[in-house]
């Protein structure tokens, strides 16, 4: 389909996943990195035409000008999987016509390499960033380190007077995964930060402390044709300054607009840079809802790994499509919920002979988790903190996602403890333990294939009733009522949701006495992951309609019987909503049917709830047929059971 050959500077894990995407489109790739066992080279051997025993890939540093030229001579288009390359040489091979295209543009790579220059660029284009200031010389690479260190010390003191402490001291270049950052908690600690960040050999800048409530990331793809598309905003969670987990889509109940605003900011930012490809935009979400750009990566990014399993088109395939000018693929999620967890080295192999086994414990645990996919990078050895792989889990709901993640995260914590204590792993987290468990499982007997199918379609076995049921952290259905006096009427809905293992929340929201709470609840419901709202109301019964007017979710109204008109007034109020504001309703006081209708709404997108609903209906039919049989046998002696 595509005759052009793509060259990639770097052959690490990002290059490995890029090669996988390219292979599906029959696009030939040549790689530049040191050694023949780099992760991407392991799965992409291209024999040399002159000597089939040798590879067409280039062996050497992706920052070596001669090696870059050597790669350029073999390909039509150059791109990167890491930004720490020689941008000037990329421009040189482009200017000389050795290669037809370089993406992103060398000027873009050079600009993003210097994080201070990157921030100035963003400010110049009206994009939001934390306040920052150069510390010492404006040069990214000072010529006199001793003099530069002295100037930087004075600069940090000035920044402290302006921003206050703590503040973040950052290296302008060679900064990633937390490397190149130092928290200066007070003025007296400035010298420690300067020494930690090169002691005058690198340019520095100071950034005002940003007390964020969430870290957010958006992957944006820009084609060489000018087309720009953003993936959904995600939440990233870091440990020790390295990305630990990525959760999609972003959930933030306080402000339903955060995800869309993050995408718009990211798209606007990427549009200011030249060239094509995927860009990773990292942002801080502040307490007041403001979004600040932290930094931008001009390549596929750790926060976009989830796209392989969870998005219509992975970031790697879209990067390929973008640099070749092919139509971009869809960026929407194709599953309701997903989470990626990094597999990081837990110990140094030269200090712990079981370092690799401990590091891989979450991967072993994930093999029994539905919806889990493991990606191992083929890296030799093990070093603490090194990215060795990742696991992506997909699910039909936030609640199911967290349940599926639990054994993986538990295995990770067990392995961390074993690495810290120098102890052994439980056998269940070792490959041989997993094999034995699989063999034992396969030898077990089952009642019938039909039963197995139904069991596989059912959500997790319902748990015992608990007060925590009313405030599930990841509800699919919200049950609200105007007063606690409505609780007896609304409890049957909750009981049926519990029976079907539907995570829900039950709370009081009054349309008249707490209008601001009602508005906030309705507008945040969808962004929190809810998919249906059951609203009970008596008398004027404004709650269902007012909520329906402020949410995109389906609302089921339950008319509550009052003291005067027996609930008919409530029923009429709910069903007489104006055109454009639909509210479903059920019989007076019949929250049972409201709960069942909510389950049917969920079943339209989740076949497991459909299977459970079919069982429920079959049970009702069996119950009625049993009564038919007893009536025919007992005749006048039949007693109606209440």
C-alpha angles and dihedrals in degrees: 000000000000124000097185117103119225123214120204126200102217131027103208128120093299090052089048092056091043090054090051090054092046092051091060089058094042091244113155116229132195120195137208118204140114117280134007096261098063109137096253094044091055092068099033113056112170112185117222115249091227096044117017090197090065129068129243088221117101119246113215147063118320086221094056110107094210093050091048089053090048091054092045090057090059100049146049100218129031126205137161139236092191128034097217093095135117101274093181091058090048088055090047095054089046093050091047091054092239089129127026099219140010120198127229094023114261088240089057092050091049092049094050092045088066104061093192091053088045091056092048089051092052093048090050089057094049097254122147119254135152116270111274141172136192114258112218120325120022088226118108089212111033116211096213108045095187094052091041092053090053092050091047091054090054090045093054090051090052091047089051091054089051102039103021125225140328097047133163118248112201138188114235093219141028093027123143140132090020093308109128095034128103128179110224103202095181139001094263091061094059094095090056091054094048092049091047091051100053103293093250099326093103133044115253138197133191125229128199112251110266111203095200125184095207138011111229132192134191126189112214126190121203121189126215084244090063097255114142127196131173128210119223118286112260136193117241122201118200132202120192089352092301124109108261105172138003119204123195136232102027112247118203116153097188094066123019091192097063097092095050093044090051091052092049093050091047093049092048091049095050091047089064093063126077126239135031138282141073121318127194113216117195119197140180119228109212127208092256092053096259116143120215125189110237099184144320130232117206094216144043110311142210090246089061100054089100090068091077092072103014108042132066089245125016121240088244096055091044090050088055093046091048097052092046094048093242121147110282119245126236118282100198122115114258093198128052096236139013141170132194122201122190121231103222127183109265098196143003112268092223089059100038120032090200094052093115094047091051092046091052095049093101089051091053091049091049092060090080095043116100113234094020123130123186124211115190117187102211094236117168117241125348134267127182110264095011116137105246101164144313141238124219121198124191127194144170094245143011090253093053091045093055091046090052092046093051099081091044094051091043089054089049093052091046090051093047090053091048091050092049095046097038089236130139127263122249110264090243089067094052123087092245090052090052091050092051091049090050092050092049091049094050092051094053118105124239130201098235142333089245091056090049090053093051092047091051090053094051123090120239114308109275116260128225116281113273138173085244089068090079092059106036109175092227108032125179095191129039120207112197133174136181096236140010087246086074092059097095089055094046099045095083089061090053091046092054092047088051090049090055091043092241110159109234145163127222121199146141118265117168119200091203106031099036105027094154091052090049092051093048092046094051096044095047098042098091094043089053091056101259116145103186139019126209111200123189120197140161134201110010087007096202096152100084094047096043091050092046089053091060105039136059091216124101112262123205114200122210113201108219118213111245134199098261117030099025093243096300089115090054092048092051092047093054098044094045096069116143121256113282095033105081120190122177116216141191136201120300111287090357102130088149090075090043090057092046091048090052089053091050089051089054090045091061088072101025118054092198092067088045089055091050091048090052089053090050091052092046089052091052091050091049090050092052093045088051089056090048090054094046092047091052090050101040101037110171091009094062111122121202110232114217 
